[in-house]
Amino acid sequence: MDKRSVRDLELHGKKVLVRVDFNVPVKDGEVTDDTRIRRALPTIRYLLEQGAKVALISHLGRPKGEPDPRYRMDPVARRLEELLGEPVKKLDVAVGPEVERALAELERGVILLENSRFYPGETRNDPAFADALAAPFDLYVNDAFGAAHRAHATTVGVAERLPAAAGFLLEEELDYLDGVLRNPERPFVAILGGAKVSDKLGVIESLLGVADRLLVGGAMCFTFLKAKGYGVGTSLVEDDYLGEARRLMEEAGDRLVLPVDVVVAERMEEGVETKVVPVEEIPEGWMGLDIGPRTVELFRSHILEARTIFWNGPMGVFEIDAFARGTEGVARAVAESGATSVVGGGDSVAAVRKLGLEDRMSHISTGGGASLEYVEGRELPGVAVLPGKGEG
């Protein structure tokens, strides 16, 4: 990564604001998945070891620019304290004299500021709010890859006002994605699932520019299958994108690999009758909801030959067991492959976790939207604003 790192900062005695991504699921006052908190610990521990005074800020959920008790950071603070093994002082504000006072009094541990989205100035990147955020601090570190595609006050505004650097997690995310996109060990196999071609058109274009094979599953495959002239029953199709699908297939040739069979049902729900059919024989009134077993074997054969893999999106409606086997088959093949494997956020991460295969993947991204935008070639505002190595 060519951005300035937290390692490049003189930290002793400095007051450091760290943008973390603690947007974690909370139920009944308890954090139900603490992965994002754990992934931020190396940066937090490093700052403490270097003698910095550390305050953390994150958003949580989608409050409407004002305090909302459902999205307070208190459950996050409790879990962070358990994981960090140091005191965590939770403040009910993110700006103002309370923050300065807490920093002055801080002797051990860290401060966790209140949800940044309780302030309307956060999502607008309001200059006055960014000024107030930056005022008590000497330095800024961004370790929130999952929010780096948002031009908000805590990702861009503060970085423009303080000497700024990337944390260890942000560095790791960018290094793995750069490795996939710029210099992959070949064969490079990309796997895309999910619902819509429209959501991933730029990603498909970008990956076809670098991948040796692009395996397409999920509901988006039915737009391609219809574009080939097959009947797809009541499967989800974006008719507006049939022309784009045809163009992509023509340009990619045999590098774009589509399913050869699918699991179909009349409705998308638990307990319905299902059957496996070749893609050219989807019955009227039935919808495709997963890739079939022959497709799993086809995809598996490509995956096991790969030296680099990028995977984003499930192969079917994996929340329902009858339509989860395609995603499970792909996940197991990626785990067995021995390739450098990058799992790009979202539902594919949930599937990997459900199967207990996290440790078998080289890198699991904490930012689904951010990783897709980066793969697409878009500039991430929270990364672009950080100075390069050697810059002042």
C-alpha positions, 0 to 999 in steps of 0.5 A: 500500500502506498499510503502513510501508515500508522507505523510512520507516525510519531505517537508518544504522548499524542492524542489520536482519533481513530475511525474504526468500523464497529457497525456490528449487529446488536441484539438485546444489548449484546454484540452478536458478531464481534468480528469487526471489533476484533479486527481493529484490535491490532491498531488499537494495541499498537497505539497504546504500546506507543504511548498514545492517548486513543479515542475511537469513533464509529457509526452503528446502524442507520440513525437519522442524524440525531440520538437514537437509544437503539444505536448507542455504542454502549454494548460495543464499549462493553464488548471492546473492553472484554476483548481489549483487556483494558478500560474503555470509557464510553462517552455519550457525545462525539464532540465538545468539552467532554471529549477534551476533559476525558482525554486530559483525564485518560491514564489507561485504556481508550475512549469510545465516542458516541455514534457518529451518525447521531450528528447530521454533520457526519454524512454531509461531511459538514466542515463545522462538525469535522472541525469539532471532531478534530479539535481535541486531537493531534493525529488521525488514523483511519482503520475503517475499510468498511466505511472508506467508500463514504465521504463522511466527516469521520472518514474524510473531513477529519483526515483533511484537518489532522496529520492522517494515516492508515491503520493496520486493517485498512492496510491489510484490506488494500494490500490483499485487494491490490494483490488480486487486481494488480498482480495475481498469481495465475490462474486467477478465478473470480466468483460472483453471486448475488441478485443483480447484474446491475449492482455488479456490472462495473465489477464484472467488467473490471474482473473480466479485465484481469481474471482467467475465469469468472464464475457467475452464480446467484440470481444474476446468472438468470439475466445471462441465461435469458440473454442466451435465449433460455427460458428462465421461468419466474427467476429474477431477471433484469430485462433492461440488462439483457443487452449488457449481458450479451455484450459481456458474454461475447467479450469474455468468451469461455472465460465467463462460466455460467451454471449448467444446472439449477435448483428450482422451486415454485416459491422461495420459502422453507419446505417447498418442493424443489428439483434440479434441472438443466439450465435449458429446461427451467419449467414455466412457473418455477424459479431458480434459487441455487446452482445445481450439483453439476455446476458445483462440480464445474465451479469446483474444478476451476477453483481447485486449479486457481492460485488466486481467488476473489469471491463475492456473493452467494450462489443461491438463497443460502439462508434457506437450507434447500438453496444453500448447497451451491454456496456451501460447495463453493465455500468448501472448494475455496477453502480446499484450493490452497490459493490466495483467497479473498472473500469480499464482504457481505453474504459470502462472508456470512456463508463462510462463517456459518460453515466455520471456514474463516480460518481457511480463507487468506483474507475476509474483507470487513467491507462488502460495499467498499471492496466491490467499489475498489475492485470496480476501480472506483476511488474510495474517498476515505483512502484517497484523502490519506497522504502517501508515504513520505508526504508531509 
